[in-house]
Amino acid sequence: MPAACTLAVAVFVIDPTTHTTLLLEPGTQITAPAIAEQITHPGAWTPEPRRQSGRTKAETQ
């Protein structure tokens, strides 16, 4: 998992420290692996931006 991923939808997870239920809203950035591994549905995450190659458009033609 990258350093931070962003939620696309609201999800419920269990806080690994307090064992309470948390509601995470869309747009929340998740950096804790213990939280992220609970969110298994791929549609819960915003798509990662496409990575640009180091070449410019002119160089590829």
FENFEN-V515173 format. One record per backbone hydrogen bond with DSSP energy under -0.5 kcal/mol. CO is the residue of the C=O (numbers start at 1). NH is the residue of the N-H. Records with the same first field share a line. If there is no record, write none. Layout:
CO = NH ; NH
//
This chain:
5 = 30
6 = 46
7 = 27
11 = 24
13 = 15 ; 22
15 = 19
20 = 15
22 = 13 ; 24
23 = 25
24 = 11
25 = 28
28 = 7 ; 30
29 = 31
30 = 5
31 = 33
32 = 35 ; 36
33 = 37
35 = 38 ; 39
36 = 39
38 = 40
40 = 42
41 = 44
42 = 45
44 = 8 ; 9
56 = 60
57 = 60 ; 61
58 = 61
//
